[in-house]
Amino acid sequence: MSKDKIIIISNVSGSLVSFRGELIKKWLDLGLEVYTLAPEYKPNHKERLANWGVRVVEYNLNRSGLNPFKDLKSLINLANKIKKIEPDYIFAYTIKPVVFSSLISKKIDLKGMYSLIPGLGYAFNGGGFKNIIINKVAILLYNISLKNNDKVFFQNPDDLNLFVDLNLIDHEKTVLVNGSGVDIEEYYNTKPETEKISFLLMARLLKSKGIIEYIKAAEIIKNKYPEVEFKILGSPGSGPDAVDMNYVDQAVEDGIIDYPGRVNDVKSYIAQSSVYVLPSYYREGTPRSILEALSMGKPIITTDNPGCRETVVDGKNGFMIPIKDHKVLANKMEYFIKNKEAIIEMGKESRILAEEKYDVHKVNQKIIENMDL
């Protein structure tokens, strides 16, 4: 008897390993034949997936921009790859893979079409005329494609409710999951550093991730507590939302922040930190970096923003602050500097929250149950 085939479709190969790896392994354990589809695999990602027993397939995707000719070419290329595999199930995430595979699924016989919305990103971030156009196009594309899904998974209730309110998906087809989950064994529990207070932020250097607010708050704190440390981990941003690297370099030169750049293994940096900070106003799903910090027992300061607000019980495992307010951020940072015992107590609560709510195996089990696998 042949195995059922499942395709998981992404817009980058790295997320298949780091964000969906445990889900893929679970499908393999259930006896499914798993195919991953992504554009331009990095060799190490392709090797890891193949070692798990996954069949790795590459497809063409114009990841950014709205060029209808390039997108049509991508759609046709993806359709040909999918038809050749003859899958029983499709699981897609991020906007173009979701829209394209949902449209393709209407033309093929499947046991199940499933999509995951891991945050809404630029398309729903607001802003200028270009963002308004992108938003209208995104809503139109979701509207014509999502209704063919058996279930659509959301990582926060704000996104789920918005899609239902916009009539993009029927409520009974929606499932709320707690982000991508985090491996609570890999991201082991640690005691927050209280001897030398340090704050950590991990994100691409985008304005909407709150990088500028973090640096401004760090400057306020540094003037009063010069011994306190501030670190940022992450790649430089791109496009209009990118933070000017000259601004970051100047902050490093002035001794306000330490910027090691992008690092492959963040665990040692999280372990050595006192408090994790993400002042984001990006339309997050659930920020993976916060889940990692929760799991490693760090208090959190983040914003009252979709995807972020679910990770903090205000005053219990950290603080929720308004978006774009570096003064309130500095105030909460100072609270931890003055109340070191709160770092320990709130850090314990973060670990409990990670174990109870964000354990990757619990998140994946909910996905699998709703896929009737």
N, C-alpha and C positions, 0 to 999 in steps of 0.2 A: 504493500500500500504506500503510495507516494505521500510525501509530507506536504502540508499546506505551505504555500509561499507567502511571505509578507515582505513588502517593500517599505523602507523608511526613507523619506526624501527630505534633504536639508539644502540650505544655500551655502554652507561651508562644511568642510570635512571635520574640522576640529571639534565642533559641537556634538557630532555623532559619538566621539570617544568620551569627551569630558562631561557632557550634559545627558546623553542618552545611552551611555555605555552599559549601565546596570540594567536598563530596560531591554536593550538588545540581548544581553546575556540571559535574561529571564525568558525571552521568547525562544532562544536557542534551547534552554533547559526544558521548555514545554514541547520541544520537538518540531518547532517550525523551521523552515528553510528561510533564512533571513538575507535579504538583499539591501545594501545601502546605496543610495544614489546621491551624489554630490558633485559639484563642479571642481575640477583641479585639486584633487586630493594631495595633501602633503605626504611624502613617502612614509614617514613614521606613522601617520594616521592609517594609511592603507595597510601597512604591515601589521599594526595592532589589530585592526578589524579582521584581517585575513587569518591571523593567529587564533582568534576566537572561533573561527569557522564561518565567518560571514562572506557572502559573495559581493565583492566590491565592484560597483558600476559607476562610470563617470558620465555626466551629461553636460550639455552646454547651457550656461545661464548668464544672462546679462544681469548681474546682481543688483546694480543700482541704476537709477534713472528710469524714464518712461519713454523709451524709444519703441514705438509699436512694431516696427519692422524687426528689430532685434528680439523683442519679446515673443513675437509670432514664431520666429525661427527657433527660439528656446522651447516654446510650447510643442512645436512639431517634433523637435529632437527628443524631448522628454516622452512624448506620446509613443514614438517609435521604440524607445528603450523599454517602456512599460509593457507594451503589447508583445514584445519579444520574450519577456520574462513570464508573462501570463500569470500574474499574481492572484492570490485569493483575497488578500487584504492589502490596503494601502494606508500608511500612517505618515502624514506630512506636517511640517511646521515651518514657520516664518511665511510671510505674505505670498511671495511668488510661488514657492513650492505648493502651498495650500491652494491657491487659486488655480494654478495650472493642473495639478493632479486631480482636484475636484471636478474640473471641467472634463478632463480626460476620462474620469471614472464613469461619466454618463454614457460613454460609448463602449464600455467593456463590462463583462459579467464578473461581479465581485461578491464575496461574502460580507465584506465590510469596508467602508471608506471612513477614515477617521482623521481629524485635524486637531492640532494643538496650536493655540494662540499664545505664544510666549511674550506677551506685551505688545503694545501697539506702535511704539517707536515714533519716528518722525511724522508718519502719516496722520497721527492724532495728537501731535505735540503743540499744535497752534502755531502762531507766528504770522509771517508775511503772506503775500499773494501766492507764491509758489507752494507753500504748505497747504493753503486752502484748496488749490487745484489738486495736489497729491491726495489730500483727504477725500475730496469728492470722487476721485478715480478709485481710491481704495475701497470706499463704501460701495460703489457700483460693482467692482470686481467681486467683493465678498458677497454681495447680494445675488449675483448670478451664479455663484459657484457653491456657496456653503450649504444651500438647501439640499444638495445631493448627499451630504454626509449623514452617516448613521449616528455619530456622536461628535461633538466638538468640545475639546478640553480647554479650560481657561485656568490661568494661574492666579487670578485675583477676582473678587466679586465685582469690582468696578467695570472691568472689561466685559465680563459676562453680562451684566445688566445693560451696558451700553449696546452690545450687539442685539440683545433681545428688544430693547427699546427702539432701535433702528430697524427692527423687523428683518435682521440679517439671518437669524436662526430661531427656530421655535424653542421655547424654554425647555421642553421635555427632552430635547436633543443635547442640552448643555450639561457638562460635568465640571465641577470646580475641584481642582487639585492644588496641593500646597507647593507651588513652584515646581522646579525640577527635582527637588529633594536634594539631600546631601548625605554622603556616606559618613555616618557618625563614628565609624571606626577609623577610616582614613583621616578624617578631620577630628583628631583625638581631643579629649578634654584637657585644657591647660588652666593653670592659675594665672589670672591677669597680673601683669607687671605693675607693682605699686611703689617700688623703690625709686625708679626713674620713670616718671609718667611719660607715656608716648601715645600719640594718636595716629591711626592708620586709615588711609582711604585707598581703595583699589578700583580703578575704572579707567576706561579710555579717557583721554584728556579732552572732554567735551564740556562746553558751558552748561548744558542741560544736566550733566552729572554733578553739578555743584562745585566744580573745581575752584572757580574764582572765589566763591563764598568761603570755601575751606581755607584758602590761602589768606583771605582777608581776616578771617577769624583767628588764624594762626598768628598773624601779625599782631593782633590785639593782645593775645595771650603771651607772646614772646616778649612784649614790652614790659609785662608784669612778672612773668616767670620765665626768664631766659633759658633755664635748664630743661624745660619741657620740649619734647621732640615731636615733630610732625613729618610723617612719611606719605608719599604718594607712589603707588605702583600702577603702571599701565602704559599702554602705547600712546603716542601722540594721536590726536584726533585728525579728522579730515573733513573738508567741506565747510560750509558757513558756521556750523556749530563748534568747530574746533577752537580750542583755547590757543592763543598766540604763544608759541614756544619761547619767544623772547621774554614774555611775562613770567613764565615758569622758570626760565634760566636766571632771571633777575632775582626771583624769590629764593632760589638756591644760593646765588651769590651773596645775597643779603643775610643768609643764615636762617631764613624763616622756615624753609622746608628742606627735606632730603628727598631727592628724586632718583631712585635706582633705575627707573624705566620699567619696562615689562620684564617680569621674571617668570620662569617656567614653574617653579614650585614656591607657592606663596606661604606654605604652612609655617616655615620658620619665622617669617615676618609677622604673621598673625600671633604666633606663640609669644613673641617678644614684645607685643604691644599691650597697652592698657585698655584702650577703648577703640572700637571701630566706628568710623563716621562715613555716612553717605548722604550728602545733602541734595539728593537728586530731584529734579523736576522733569526728567525724561519719563515717557509713558512706559514704565517698567512692567514686566510680568510679575516676577518676584526676583529681586536681584540675587544672583548666585553668590556674590561676594558677601552679602549679609548672612546668608545661610551658612557659609563656611565659618564666618566669625562667630555666629551663634553656637555652632557645633563645638568650636574650640573654646567656648566659655568666656566670650568677651561681651561687655555691655555695648549697646548700640545707640548711636545718635543718628536718626534719620528723619526724613520729612513726612508730613501728612500728605502723602502723594500715593496714587494707586500703585499697588505692589509693594511699596515700602511700609506703609502704615500697618500692614498685617503682621510684620515681623517684630513689632514693639508693643508691649503693654506698658503704656507711658508711666514712668515712675517705678516700674517693677523690674524690667530687664534693660532699661535705658530710657531715652527721651525722644519724643516726637516733636519736631519743630516746624514752623511755617517755611514754605519754600522761599528761596532768594532772600533770606534774612541772616546775614553773617553775624549780626550783633547778638541775636538770640542763640545762635550756634556757639559763639564765644562764651556766652553766659553759662550754657550747659557744660561746656568744656571746663570752665572754671569750677563748676560744682564738683566735678570729679577730682580736680586738683586739690580742692579743700576738703573733700570727703572720700578719702582713700578706701575706707571700709565699704563704701557704696560700690566701688569697682568690683570688689570681691563678691559681695552679695548679689549684685545685678548680673555679674558674670555667671554665677551658679544658676540663676533663673534663665539666662540665655541657653545654657546647655540643656536644661529641662525642656524648654520650648522646642529645641532642635530634636531631642529624642522623641517627644510626644507628637509633634506636628510635622516635622520636616524630614524625618528619616526616609531616605530614598527608597527603601524597600516597601514602606507603607504607601508612599506616593505611587510607585509602580504597580503595587497590588490593586490599587483603586482603578488605575488605567486598564489593567488586564481584565479585571472583573467587568468593567463597562464595555470592553471589547468582546465579551462572552468567549474568551479563549480558555 
